[in-house]
Amino acid sequence: MQMIDLREQARRLGTLPQELDNLADEVDRVRAGEISLPVREIAPLAIWAGGLSIRCLLLLDTLADSQYAAMKNGAEALADMAETALRVNAASYLCSDAITGRTDALIYKDADETAETARDRLAEASTELLTAAGKYRGFTRTLTRRLASAVTRAEDKRLIEAALASRAKAQGKAGAVPSPAVPPEQTAARRPR
């Protein structure tokens, strides 16, 4: 378990909702247009969403390997964060799928010539992004409140210390148990030939 600056992590969490909202607005703007140049119009959205997805996963990884996991409701929040990061990833996929559907319409004669399939995918992407933005607002609010309250900080400190003690005890037991000695001739006999 790494001890990290949770105030900095709360700040990073707090930047995500606005960026997700901005991306959703851009997705809606493209969806309202003609979508005559699908790669040029939609690919930047997929890339933007993919970048945000990576940031969400990196933040999740940082928090999961920190004292945050030992805090009250930390494990549950991490599970919710993982689901939320997948929503952002799904938005990236949906944007990419919108490119494919619209590009097929421009290439193949029997494909759907309207941009409705692409618009449907972009609408789904926008919904995923807005849902994720709301979730990240909640994560930020909860963490910020816990850090601001002396009572919850004390409670979390006890939980973190207990988790560290439990981990140290488990590592001590694991280190105290010697591995059985195996004579060299038995080791050689076990090797595949």
N, C-alpha and C positions, 0 to 999 in steps of 0.2 A: 504494500500500500504506500503510495507516494502522498506526501503532505503537500498540497498545492494551495495557491492563493485563490480561494473561492470567490472573493470579490471580483477578481479579474475574470473568472469564469462566468460569473453572473453578468458582467459587462458584455462579454462575448455572446452569451445567450441573448442578451437584450438587443443586440444589433440584428439578429436574424429576422424577427418579425417584420421590420420595415423593409428589409431587402426582399423578403418573400412577397410582401404586399406589392412592392414595386414591380417585381417580376410578373405577378398575377395581372397587374394593370397592363403591362406590355403584352402579355399573352392575349388579353381581351382586345387590345388595340389591333393586333395582327389578325385575330379571329374575325373582327368586324370588317376587315378589308377584303380585297379580291383574292388574295393568296395566289397570285399569278406567277410568282417566283418563289416556290415553296422552300428551296434550299436557302436562298438568300434571306427570306423573311422569317423562317421558322428555326433554322439551324442555330442562330445566336441564342434563341430562347432555350433550346436543348442544352447548349454548352453552358449557359448561365445557370440553369437548373442543376446540371451535373456538377458544376463547381460548388454550388451551395450544398448539394448532397454530400460532397466530400468534406466540406467544412463541418456539416452536422455530424458526420461519422467520426471525424477527428475529435470534435468536442465531446462526443459520447465516449470515445476511447479514453480521453484524458480524465473525464469524471469517473468512469467505471474503475479505473486503476488508482483512485484517490480515496481520501477520507469521506468523500461524498457518498460512496456506497454504504458506509457504516452509519451514516446519519439517519435520523428518523425518517422513514418512508423513502430513503435514498434508493434502495433496490427497486422499489415499485416505480419511482420516477425514472430510473434508468431504463426500465422495460418500456415505459411510455415514450421515452425519448428515442429508443430504437425504432419503435413503430412510426414515430413522427419523421425520423430521418428517412425511413422507407417511403413515406408519402412524397417527400421531396424527390427521391430517386424515381418514384413512379411518374412524377410530373415530367422529369427529363425524358423518360421512356415514351410517355404519351406525346411529347413534342416531336421526338424522333419518328414515332409512328405516323404522326400527322404529315411529316415530310414524305414518307413512303407512299401513303395513300394518295396524296395530291400529285406526286411525281408520276405514279402509275397512270393517273388520269391524263396526264400530258403526253405519255408515251404510248399507251395501248388504246386501240380504238374501242374495245368493248368495256373499258373501265368507266367508272362513274365520272362524268365530265364536270360535275359540280364540285365545289369545295366543301360539301356538307360533312363528309367523313372527317376531313381535316379539322373542320370547325368543331365537330363533336369531340375529337381527341383534345383539342385545345381547351374546350370548355371543361373537360374532365381534369386536365392539367391545372387549370385555374382554380378549380374546386379543391384539389389536393394542396395547392400552394397556400390558399387562404385558410384551410383547416390547419395546416402545419404552422402558419403564422400565429393563429390563435393558441395553439398548444404551446409554442415557444414563449408567448407572452405569459402564459400560466406558469411555466417552469421558472421563468425569470422572476416573476412576482413572488412565487413561493420561496425560492432560494434567497432573494433579497430580504424578505420578511424574516426568515430564519436567522440570517446573518445580523439583522438589525436588533433582534430581541436578545437581551441578556439571558433570559430564562431559557430560550431554545438553544442558544449557544452553549450554555452550561449542560443542558440535556444532551446535545450532540457531542460535546467534549467527553462526557461519561461513556456514551455509546462507542465513540472512536477509541478511547482508551481500552474499553472492554474488548473490542475487535482486535486491537494490537496485542493485548495480553493473550487472547485466545490463539492468535496466529503464532506468537512467540512460543507458547506452550506446545502447540502442534509441531512446530519446527524443532523444538527441543526433544520431543519424543521421537520424531523421525530421525534426528541425528544420533540419539542414544541407542537405537537398535542397530547392533552390528549386522552386517550382511553375512550370511553363512559362507564359510570358506569352502571353496571347491578345489580339490586337488587338481594340479595341472593336467594329469593324465585323463581325468573325467572331462575337463574343458575341451581338450583336444579330441576326445571321442565324440563330443556333441557337435563339433563343427561339420557342416555339410561338405561333402567332397565333390 
